[in-house]
Amino acid sequence: MEGGGAQYNPRTVEEVFRDFKGRRAGMIKALTTDVEEFYQQCDPEKENLCLYGFPSEQWEVNLPAEEVPPELPEPALGINFARDGMQEKDWLSLVAVHSDAWLLSVAFYFGARFGFDKADRKRLFNMINDLPTIFEVVTGAAKKQAKEKSSVSNHSSNKSKSNSKVRESQTKFSKASQPKDEVVGLDEEDEEEHGDTLCGACGENYASDEFWICCDVCEKWFHGKCVMITPARAEHIKQYKCPSCSNKRARP
């Protein structure tokens, strides 16, 4: 299975969490930015298919492992059979829920295999629990929760930042002309102001050292790396549409 990393065995809490984040990012990508490709691959006429996420932040739709028992817990089987039996958003939400369950099972499989004690398991769970679930990202619940936590002032400032797409390049320019101690203060202020903003693709929080871009249609923010937009390319985009808005079409 390509990208599966069969020989990769994370042994510490940090390594397992990094593995979790990579697999999670890949599956979120399948259900959001790559949703058209994912939809096409889940042909109900094919055999039982599963959605796999890999530590490399890639995803794959494939048949389950043939070995019994499998080396890792297996994701939900036969996700393709339900595709045409319900509305697309409901089907994606169902796949998201099963994907969340699979990610937890893989993480705690590693924990059990490498002898994590009670404190390690609790720390791993708390690290995982700080991230929005795939279901929350796919259904938009993560964005709604972030908005509810934001103050009125933060909300207005978040709206104002939609006027600038090339956030990283502007930040770097301002940093280059200011003393180092002032730059640190700006980073902390920027993190505090936009900390509740979540990437529409991977669901992770805003960080001032990363390039972000806003969709002019749905007004969601994305890491440039998640939607393959560089700061240089963004400067030439008059109206940016994210992959989901660009690919939207009516479903029966």
C-alpha positions as CSV (number, residue, x, y, z in Angstrom):
1,M,0.0,0.0,0.0
2,E,1.7,3.3,-1.1
3,G,2.5,5.8,1.5
4,G,1.5,3.5,4.3
5,G,4.7,3.5,6.1
6,A,4.4,-0.1,7.2
7,Q,7.9,0.0,8.9
8,Y,7.2,3.2,10.7
9,N,6.6,2.7,14.4
10,P,6.4,5.8,16.6
11,R,7.5,4.9,20.2
12,T,7.1,8.1,22.2
13,V,4.0,10.2,23.0
14,E,5.4,13.0,20.8
15,E,6.0,10.6,17.9
16,V,2.6,9.0,18.2
17,F,1.0,12.5,18.2
18,R,3.0,13.5,15.2
19,D,1.9,10.3,13.4
20,F,-1.7,11.1,14.4
21,K,-1.5,14.7,13.1
22,G,-0.1,13.5,9.7
23,R,-2.8,10.9,9.2
24,R,-5.4,13.4,10.3
25,A,-4.2,16.0,7.9
26,G,-4.3,13.6,5.0
27,M,-7.9,12.5,5.7
28,I,-9.1,16.0,6.2
29,K,-7.5,16.8,2.8
30,A,-9.5,13.9,1.2
31,L,-12.8,15.2,2.7
32,T,-12.3,18.9,1.9
33,T,-9.7,20.2,-0.6
34,D,-9.5,16.9,-2.5
35,V,-13.2,16.0,-2.1
36,E,-13.9,15.7,-5.8
37,E,-11.1,13.2,-6.4
38,F,-12.1,11.3,-3.2
39,Y,-15.8,11.2,-4.3
40,Q,-14.8,9.7,-7.7
41,Q,-12.6,7.1,-6.2
42,C,-15.3,5.8,-3.9
43,D,-17.2,4.1,-6.7
44,P,-20.1,2.0,-5.3
45,E,-19.5,-0.5,-8.1
46,K,-16.1,-1.4,-6.7
47,E,-15.3,-3.8,-3.8
48,N,-15.2,-2.8,-0.1
49,L,-13.0,0.3,0.1
50,C,-11.4,2.1,3.0
51,L,-10.0,5.6,3.5
52,Y,-6.4,5.6,4.8
53,G,-4.5,8.5,6.1
54,F,-0.7,8.4,6.3
55,P,1.9,10.1,8.5
56,S,3.1,11.9,5.4
57,E,-0.2,13.9,5.3
58,Q,-1.3,11.9,2.2
59,W,-4.5,9.9,1.8
60,E,-5.5,6.8,-0.2
61,V,-8.7,4.9,-1.0
62,N,-7.9,1.3,-1.2
63,L,-9.0,-2.3,-0.3
64,P,-8.3,-3.4,3.3
65,A,-5.1,-5.2,4.2
66,E,-5.1,-8.9,3.3
67,E,-3.1,-10.0,6.3
68,V,-5.1,-11.2,9.3
69,P,-4.8,-9.8,11.8
70,P,-3.6,-6.6,10.1
71,E,-0.4,-4.8,11.3
72,L,-2.5,-1.7,12.3
73,P,-6.3,-1.3,13.1
74,E,-8.2,-1.1,9.9
75,P,-10.5,1.9,9.0
76,A,-14.2,1.5,8.3
77,L,-14.9,-0.9,5.5
78,G,-17.1,-0.3,2.5
79,I,-17.4,3.5,2.7
80,N,-18.1,3.5,-1.1
81,F,-21.3,1.5,-0.8
82,A,-23.1,4.3,1.1
83,R,-22.0,7.1,-1.3
84,D,-25.0,7.3,-3.5
85,G,-27.5,6.4,-0.8
86,M,-27.5,9.7,1.0
87,Q,-26.7,13.4,0.4
88,E,-23.0,14.0,-0.2
89,K,-22.6,16.2,2.9
90,D,-24.1,13.4,5.1
91,W,-21.9,10.8,3.5
92,L,-18.8,12.9,4.1
93,S,-19.8,13.5,7.7
94,L,-20.3,9.7,8.2
95,V,-16.8,9.0,6.7
96,A,-15.4,11.7,9.0
97,V,-16.8,10.1,12.1
98,H,-15.4,6.7,11.2
99,S,-12.1,8.4,10.4
100,D,-11.9,10.0,13.8
101,A,-12.5,6.6,15.4
102,W,-9.8,5.0,13.3
103,L,-7.2,7.7,14.2
104,L,-7.8,7.2,17.9
105,S,-7.6,3.4,17.5
106,V,-4.3,3.7,15.7
107,A,-2.8,6.2,18.2
108,F,-3.7,4.0,21.2
109,Y,-2.7,0.9,19.4
110,F,0.8,2.4,19.4
111,G,0.4,3.4,23.0
112,A,-0.5,-0.2,24.0
113,R,2.2,-1.7,21.9
114,F,5.0,0.4,23.3
115,G,3.8,0.3,26.9
116,F,2.5,3.8,27.6
117,D,1.6,4.2,31.2
118,K,-1.5,6.0,32.6
119,A,0.3,9.4,32.5
120,D,1.5,8.9,28.9
121,R,-2.0,7.9,27.7
122,K,-3.6,10.9,29.4
123,R,-1.0,13.2,27.9
124,L,-1.5,11.7,24.4
125,F,-5.3,12.0,24.7
126,N,-5.1,15.6,25.9
127,M,-2.8,16.5,22.9
128,I,-5.2,14.9,20.5
129,N,-8.2,16.4,22.2
130,D,-6.8,19.9,21.7
131,L,-7.3,19.5,17.9
132,P,-10.8,19.7,16.3
133,T,-12.0,16.3,15.1
134,I,-12.2,15.5,11.4
135,F,-16.0,15.6,11.8
136,E,-15.9,19.1,13.3
137,V,-13.7,20.3,10.4
138,V,-15.8,18.7,7.7
139,T,-19.2,19.9,9.0
140,G,-17.9,23.4,9.9
141,A,-18.5,22.9,13.6
142,A,-14.8,23.7,14.4
143,K,-15.1,27.1,12.7
144,K,-18.4,27.7,14.6
145,Q,-16.8,26.9,17.9
146,A,-13.9,29.1,17.2
147,K,-16.2,32.0,16.4
148,E,-18.2,31.5,19.6
149,K,-14.9,31.7,21.6
150,S,-13.8,34.8,19.9
151,S,-14.6,38.2,21.4
152,V,-16.5,40.9,19.4
153,S,-13.2,42.8,18.9
154,N,-11.4,39.7,17.7
155,H,-14.3,39.0,15.3
156,S,-14.1,42.4,13.7
157,S,-10.3,42.2,13.4
158,N,-10.6,38.8,11.7
159,K,-13.0,40.4,9.1
160,S,-10.6,43.2,8.5
161,K,-7.7,40.8,7.7
162,S,-9.6,39.5,4.7
163,N,-8.4,42.6,2.8
164,S,-4.9,41.1,2.8
165,K,-4.1,37.8,1.2
166,V,-0.3,37.8,1.4
167,R,-0.1,37.9,5.2
168,E,3.3,36.3,5.5
169,S,5.1,38.5,3.0
170,Q,3.8,41.6,4.7
171,T,4.8,40.3,8.1
172,K,8.3,39.5,6.9
173,F,8.6,43.0,5.4
174,S,7.6,44.6,8.7
175,K,9.9,42.4,10.7
176,A,12.9,43.2,8.5
177,S,12.6,46.9,9.3
178,Q,12.2,46.6,13.1
179,P,14.4,45.6,16.1
180,K,14.3,42.0,17.2
181,D,12.6,42.6,20.5
182,E,9.7,44.5,18.8
183,V,9.3,41.6,16.3
184,V,8.8,39.2,19.2
185,G,6.1,41.4,20.6
186,L,4.4,41.5,17.2
187,D,4.4,37.8,16.8
188,E,2.8,37.3,20.2
189,E,0.1,40.0,19.5
190,D,-0.6,38.4,16.1
191,E,-0.9,34.9,17.6
192,E,-3.3,36.2,20.3
193,E,-5.4,38.2,17.8
194,H,-5.8,35.4,15.2
195,G,-5.3,32.3,17.3
196,D,-8.9,31.1,16.9
197,T,-8.7,31.1,13.1
198,L,-8.6,27.5,11.8
199,C,-7.4,26.3,8.4
200,G,-10.4,25.1,6.3
201,A,-8.3,22.2,5.1
202,C,-6.4,20.8,8.0
203,G,-8.3,22.4,10.9
204,E,-5.2,23.6,12.7
205,N,-4.8,27.1,14.3
206,Y,-3.3,30.2,12.8
207,A,0.4,30.8,13.3
208,S,2.2,34.0,12.4
209,D,5.1,32.3,10.7
210,E,3.0,30.6,8.1
211,F,1.4,31.9,4.9
212,W,-2.4,31.9,4.9
213,I,-4.9,32.8,2.2
214,C,-8.6,33.6,2.4
215,C,-11.3,32.3,0.0
216,D,-13.4,35.2,-1.3
217,V,-16.4,33.0,-1.6
218,C,-16.8,31.1,1.7
219,E,-14.4,33.4,3.6
220,K,-12.5,30.4,5.1
221,W,-8.8,30.7,5.7
222,F,-6.3,28.1,4.5
223,H,-2.6,27.4,4.9
224,G,-1.0,28.2,1.6
225,K,0.7,24.7,1.7
226,C,-2.7,23.0,2.2
227,V,-4.1,24.5,-1.0
228,M,-0.8,24.8,-2.9
229,I,-0.7,28.6,-3.1
230,T,2.6,30.4,-2.6
231,P,2.9,34.1,-1.5
232,A,4.3,35.0,-4.9
233,R,1.3,33.3,-6.7
234,A,-1.2,34.9,-4.3
235,E,0.0,38.4,-5.3
236,H,-1.4,37.8,-8.8
237,I,-4.7,36.4,-7.7
238,K,-7.5,39.0,-7.9
239,Q,-10.2,36.7,-6.4
240,Y,-9.2,33.5,-4.7
241,K,-11.6,30.5,-4.7
242,C,-10.7,27.5,-2.5
243,P,-10.8,24.0,-4.0
244,S,-14.2,23.3,-2.4
245,C,-15.8,26.4,-3.8
246,S,-14.1,25.9,-7.2
247,N,-15.3,22.3,-7.5
248,K,-18.8,22.8,-6.1
249,R,-21.5,21.2,-8.3
250,A,-25.0,19.9,-7.7
251,R,-25.3,16.3,-6.5
252,P,-28.4,14.2,-7.2
